[in-house]
Amino acid sequence: MPIKLEIVTVERLTFSDDVDMVIAPGSEGVMGILPHHAPLLTTLAYGELVVRKQGQDDLSFAIGGGFMEVQPDKVTVLADAAERADEINLDRAQEARKRAEGLLQSGKKLSLDEQTRAEAAIRRAMTRIKIARKRSKRRMPRSE
Amino acid sequence: MASLRDIKRRINGIKNISQVTRAMQMIAAAKMRRAQEQVVASRPYAEKAWEVLIHLSQQPGSKAQFHPLLTQRPVHKVGIILITSDRGLAGGYNTNIVRATMRFIDRLEKPVQLVTVGRKGRGAFTRIGKQIIAEFGDIPDKPTLLDVLPIAQIAVADFLNGTFDEVYLAYTDFVNTIVQKPVVKRLLPLLPDKLEEQAVAEYVDSVRHGVAPAYIYEPDRAELLNIILPRFTELQVYQAVLEALASEHSARMVAMRSATDNANDLVADLTLTYNRVRQEAITKEMMDIVGGVEALK
């Protein structure tokens, strides 16, 4: 029995399909969800969400926090941000990371709020960079 | 009687105006469509979020545990987030929502402070001397969640620190191109008992009844509510901003359409006058000539 997976953000419905397995970045650790999972409600961390479907390549999403509801036949991800791996703009992610790191290292006095925000930006950017890299490796096997 | 040249000048002026209003009408129509699309795109999230929240409130023992954002307290001070536009020339759009808000404040009979979004609302309420504790302007045409986040965060923070005991959201609901309805609705506290009512009103089909299965919570219920409830407020503010934007553009579109129509009517009238005056002048000249010839005989 497949699971109906929906990934939504406030701005759009990112993904909706029947899948066989979901690997999600829960705030307490990565969790794999198979059909008939017990009802669960969890918060999500920044990380990679992998969607597995038999006979198809894994799909990968960059998730930027939020929460997830699991029912035996249904998984709903309400993400603060969600991007499919092939939508990620690697250059922009790297730029964002540099910007945030520069801010932290500039020695300027930052308020607690600003500091957490910069740290979150770095984490977010690193997730996206990692996922984007992984995808490009898979698609273009190394030639050397 | 105005001279021929004056009339001609007026006709040209009005033609220019009608060109401008027609352009504005077309721009407003395009922007309205975009705002509407965004409203539609945010609906899946809204439906799911309502569902989760309702499941959560149906959980055994959920009534016993309270979260500050779900708790009603005696109301001494009220906050209103008022969403208007930055620019005018949108028919009765701003007047209507400002008037509805004033009526609401009068009925409330409690001290009210405002958070305004859009310059028009700020102007209206500063003029009558209401206290505005925060203002936002320059909401982009295609707002992202990040653009409206600070508005929601002020509401949540001020509700939690006791500045407000209740927060309302005043905006214009987009019904269709002709009808936009000003509404004032409660944003905080969220009342668990009323959740379903509210959800049914907004997303009729999405509520499933029956006993929800008991959840496993990770990390725990309190932490989850801490994450989910502010998101919920953010979502409502985001949707309100989009609705207001769609309403603004459609109000402007209608206003500009009737302005264009009026200008065209005026041009038709003036052209008629112009021709009549011209003809009269010609007739008079001919009479003069005929009179002159007559006198020479």
Chai-1 contact restraints between the chains, C-beta under 6 A:
chainA,res_idxA,chainB,res_idxB,connection_type,confidence,min_distance_angstrom,max_distance_angstrom,comment,restraint_id
A,V8,B,P44,contact,1.0,0.0,6.0,A-B,restraint_1
A,V8,B,Y45,contact,1.0,0.0,6.0,A-B,restraint_2
A,V8,B,K48,contact,1.0,0.0,6.0,A-B,restraint_3
A,V10,B,S42,contact,1.0,0.0,6.0,A-B,restraint_4
A,V10,B,Y45,contact,1.0,0.0,6.0,A-B,restraint_5
A,V10,B,L145,contact,1.0,0.0,6.0,A-B,restraint_6
A,V10,B,L235,contact,1.0,0.0,6.0,A-B,restraint_7
A,V10,B,Y238,contact,1.0,0.0,6.0,A-B,restraint_8
A,R12,B,A41,contact,1.0,0.0,6.0,A-B,restraint_9
A,L13,B,P44,contact,1.0,0.0,6.0,A-B,restraint_10
A,E28,B,E218,contact,1.0,0.0,6.0,A-B,restraint_11
A,E28,B,P219,contact,1.0,0.0,6.0,A-B,restraint_12
A,A38,B,I216,contact,1.0,0.0,6.0,A-B,restraint_13
A,P39,B,P213,contact,1.0,0.0,6.0,A-B,restraint_14
A,P39,B,Y215,contact,1.0,0.0,6.0,A-B,restraint_15
A,L40,B,I216,contact,1.0,0.0,6.0,A-B,restraint_16
A,L41,B,Y215,contact,1.0,0.0,6.0,A-B,restraint_17
A,L41,B,Y217,contact,1.0,0.0,6.0,A-B,restraint_18
A,L41,B,L224,contact,1.0,0.0,6.0,A-B,restraint_19
A,T42,B,E218,contact,1.0,0.0,6.0,A-B,restraint_20
A,T43,B,I227,contact,1.0,0.0,6.0,A-B,restraint_21
A,F67,B,I227,contact,1.0,0.0,6.0,A-B,restraint_22
A,F67,B,I228,contact,1.0,0.0,6.0,A-B,restraint_23
A,E69,B,V52,contact,1.0,0.0,6.0,A-B,restraint_24
A,T76,B,K48,contact,1.0,0.0,6.0,A-B,restraint_25
A,L78,B,K48,contact,1.0,0.0,6.0,A-B,restraint_26
A,L78,B,A49,contact,1.0,0.0,6.0,A-B,restraint_27
